Amino acid sequence: MTEGTNIFVRASEGEWDTTPDGNRRRIACYTDELMMVEFAFEKGGEGWLHSHPHVQSSYVAEGSFEVTIDGRTETLRVGDSFIVPSGLQHGVRALEKGRLVDCFTPHRADFLTT
């Protein structure tokens, strides 16, 4: 994890944590304004429906996902992406083993305390 003026990040420096919904996440880097987090899912893994005040953009780095945002569901595959505006309910289901790279603005302080 990198904070502040450390602008180069190596994957080997990040630690994987288990999320409350049973998946894994690794904070790549963050400042007060922006945070990048990698999420790993096994096939069938779910990111529970939730909302937060942060704007989120996500990139499908591996696998395929059923993504629901504000009641609309789409299937996304490697290379696809989505944006979640502030406050909208959203969640994902892994159709196969996969990874999402999420960016949040501002950073998710709640991820730093777990």
Backbone torsions as a table, in degrees:
resi	resn	phi	psi	omega
1	MET	NA	137.7	180.0
2	THR	-121.8	139.2	179.6
3	GLU	-135.0	151.3	173.5
4	GLY	74.0	-128.3	-172.5
5	THR	-87.3	-2.2	175.7
6	ASN	-75.3	103.6	-171.2
7	ILE	-99.7	-7.6	176.7
8	PHE	-108.7	135.3	-174.5
9	VAL	-127.9	135.3	175.5
10	ARG	-108.9	134.2	-178.8
11	ALA	-56.7	-33.2	-177.9
12	SER	-66.5	-14.3	-179.1
13	GLU	-86.0	-17.2	-176.7
14	GLY	-86.4	150.6	177.9
15	GLU	-111.3	136.5	176.9
16	TRP	-83.7	133.8	175.0
17	ASP	-119.4	149.8	174.3
18	THR	-82.4	133.7	179.2
19	THR	-85.9	161.1	179.2
20	PRO	-57.8	-27.2	-179.7
21	ASP	-91.0	9.7	172.0
22	GLY	91.0	8.7	176.7
23	ASN	-99.2	-166.6	178.7
24	ARG	-128.6	149.3	175.1
25	ARG	-139.6	151.5	177.7
26	ARG	-136.0	120.0	175.8
27	ILE	-74.7	121.6	179.5
28	ALA	-81.6	-56.6	-178.5
29	CYS	-161.8	161.9	177.3
30	TYR	-163.5	156.1	165.9
31	THR	-128.3	-176.3	176.4
32	ASP	-61.8	-32.5	-173.5
33	GLU	-88.6	-22.9	-170.5
34	LEU	-151.4	144.1	177.0
35	MET	-139.0	138.0	174.8
36	MET	-115.4	129.8	-176.1
37	VAL	-135.2	136.0	175.6
38	GLU	-101.1	131.9	177.8
39	PHE	-115.9	136.3	178.5
40	ALA	-117.2	134.9	-177.3
41	PHE	-128.5	140.9	167.6
42	GLU	-84.7	162.7	177.1
43	LYS	-54.4	131.2	-179.1
44	GLY	86.9	-9.3	179.3
45	GLY	-63.5	145.1	-178.7
46	GLU	-123.7	139.8	165.2
47	GLY	-97.4	106.0	-172.9
48	TRP	-52.7	150.5	173.7
49	LEU	-59.0	130.5	-179.2
50	HIS	-159.9	173.8	173.2
51	SER	-143.0	161.0	177.6
52	HIS	-156.8	162.5	-177.2
53	PRO	-76.2	-8.8	-177.8
54	HIS	-78.5	147.5	167.1
55	VAL	-82.5	136.6	-176.6
56	GLN	-126.3	135.5	167.7
57	SER	-121.3	142.4	-175.5
58	SER	-134.6	144.7	-179.3
59	TYR	-125.0	130.0	178.3
60	VAL	-82.2	105.9	-177.4
61	ALA	-87.9	-24.5	-178.6
62	GLU	-158.1	143.2	174.2
63	GLY	83.5	-161.4	176.2
64	SER	-141.8	149.8	-173.1
65	PHE	-137.6	145.0	166.3
66	GLU	-92.3	117.8	-174.8
67	VAL	-114.0	128.7	177.6
68	THR	-116.7	125.6	177.1
69	ILE	-131.8	119.8	176.6
70	ASP	52.9	41.1	176.8
71	GLY	85.2	-5.9	178.6
72	ARG	-101.1	130.4	-176.8
73	THR	-117.9	133.2	177.5
74	GLU	-134.9	152.0	172.3
75	THR	-97.0	126.5	-179.2
76	LEU	-120.9	145.0	-177.7
77	ARG	-123.3	177.7	-179.0
78	VAL	-46.3	129.9	178.6
79	GLY	92.3	-15.4	177.3
80	ASP	-80.2	164.5	-179.4
81	SER	-149.7	168.1	176.8
82	PHE	-152.8	160.1	177.0
83	ILE	-123.1	138.1	176.1
84	VAL	-115.1	108.2	175.7
85	PRO	-62.9	156.9	-179.5
86	SER	-52.1	131.5	172.1
87	GLY	85.2	-7.3	-179.1
88	LEU	-81.7	139.9	177.4
89	GLN	-72.7	135.3	-177.9
90	HIS	-154.2	160.3	178.1
91	GLY	-169.7	169.6	-179.2
92	VAL	-137.2	158.7	171.0
93	ARG	-135.2	127.7	-179.3
94	ALA	-78.4	118.6	177.5
95	LEU	-79.7	-17.3	173.9
96	GLU	-155.6	170.0	177.1
97	LYS	-54.8	135.3	-176.8
98	GLY	-164.5	177.1	-179.9
99	ARG	-137.8	141.1	172.2
100	LEU	-117.1	142.2	171.5
101	VAL	-111.4	114.9	-176.4
102	ASP	-108.7	140.6	171.6
103	CYS	-118.5	137.2	-178.6
104	PHE	-124.8	140.6	172.0
105	THR	-134.1	127.7	-10.1
106	PRO	-68.6	-176.9	-177.3
107	HIS	-62.7	157.6	178.9
108	ARG	-88.8	91.5	179.4
109	ALA	-58.9	-31.8	-179.7
110	ASP	-64.5	-25.5	177.0
111	PHE	-73.3	-22.5	-176.5
112	LEU	-83.6	-13.3	-176.2
113	THR	-103.0	1.1	-178.1
114	THR	-101.6	NA	NA
